Amino acid sequence: MKFAKSLILIVLIVSASANLFAQKKVDPVGTWSFYAEAAAYEYNSGDIVIKKEGKEYTVKIVYGESYEIKGSDVVMEKDQISFKVYIEGEPVNIKGTVTKETINGTASYSEGTISFKAERKKEEKK
């Protein structure tokens, strides 16, 4: 009986370990086209540009051709990204789940939380 219990315990430990190793960290680096339907018109669409400099990630949000907002406090853990931006002086906390082709997330600020979706832009070959 002890052998059966030990065998079951070993199988459970191996299964749990395999699941942990199977959760790969997603690479968020690139340009993502986003849309947030509930946001104010001038802020409801644009690009999220994520870069990696050394071991740190940087983020900026680009609206139109020339307006950029730099992100701060960027954290990427497994498939979760979070960062903060200031829009018209107001802090906005961005959180999202990153997959190979999408980011689904929220932007939280003093008046509530807004959902957004971003799709990875295809890189143009030069």
N, C-alpha and C positions, 0 to 999 in steps of 0.2 A: 504494500500500500504506500509506503514511504517513497518507493521508486516511482510510482505513478504520479504522486503529488510533485515530486522533484522534476519529473519529465514535463509535466504540465507547466510548472513554474518556468522552466528553461524555455519552453516554446513561447510562452507569453512575453518573456524578456526579449527574446530574439525578434519576435514580431514587433514589439514596441520600438526596439532599436532600429529595425529596418524602416519603419515609418518615419522616424526622425531623420534618418539619412536620406530618405526619398524626397523629403521636402527641400528642394534645391532653392538657393537664393536666386531670385529673378534679377536680371540685369536691367535696371531702369534707364540706363544712359541712352539718350536720344531726344528727339523732338516729338511731342505729343500734342495733337490737336484736340482741344477740349470744348465742351459745351455745357453750360449750367443754365437750364431753362428759367429757373426762378430768380436768377441774379439780375441786377439792373442791366439794361441794354448795353451800355458801354463796357460792361465787364462780363457779359455772359458767354463770350467765346474768344478764343485766342490760342496761343501755343504755350505749353509748358516745356522748357528746355532744361534737361538734366544732364549734368556733366560730372565726371569723376576726376578730381585733381589730387593725385597721391592716394591717400586712403579716405579722403573726404568727398562727399557729394556736394555739388552746388546746384541751385535751382533758380531759374528766373521765369517770370510769366511775361509773355510778349503779346501786346494788344496792337493790332494793325501793323503798320510799317515801322513805327518809331517809339512807341511807348512801352517801356520795360519796367518791371518791378522785381527787384532782387529778393529772393527768399533767404531766410535765416533759420538757424536751429534745425538743419536738415538731418533727419535720422532715417536710415534704411535698414530694416531688420527682416530677413527672409523675404516675404513678399509684401511687406507693409512699409509705406513711405509716409513721412510726416514732415511738415515744415511750416514756417510762419511767414506771412507777408503783411505789409501795411498798405491798405488801400484808403486813400484820403485821410491818412492819419490813424485809421482804425486797424487794430490787429485782427488778422484773419488766420485761424489755424486750419491748415489743410491736412487731411489724412486720406490715404487711399490704399487699395489693394492692387498690386501690380501683377499682371500676367504678361505673357510674351507680347501680346498685341493691344492690351487695354489697361486703363487705370479706372477703377470705379471708386468714388470717394465722396467726401463731404468737405464743405468749407463752413466753419463755425465762427460766428462773430456776435456782437452784442445783441443783435436783433433775431438771432436764431441760427439755424443750420440749413444749408443748401446742398443738394446733391449735384454731382457732376460726373460726366463720363468723358474719358479721353481715349483717343486711338493713336497708336504709334504711326508717325508719318514715314513713308518709304523714303529712304535716303536716295538722293539723286547721284548717279555716277558721273564723275567728272572726267 
